Amino acid sequence: MKNVELTVDGTMLTIKVDLSQEFGPSSSGKTIIIASTEGNISIPDREEKIGLNIYKKKS
């Protein structure tokens, strides 16, 4: 994972991302990656999965 922190409290999932970080251009080069789970991953100690990508337009 890049810049993603997942925590579970009971049945509540909290996702924490630092929006000030950048990890360079996407594979297409059209956007800048801010955070990613880099595919679908299991939520800690749960059967559910999550897939997350946060990006912005390249300026």
Secondary structure, 3 states (H helix, E strand, C coil): CECCEEEEECCEEEEECCCCCCCCECCCCCEEEEEECCCCEECCCCCCEECCEEEEECC
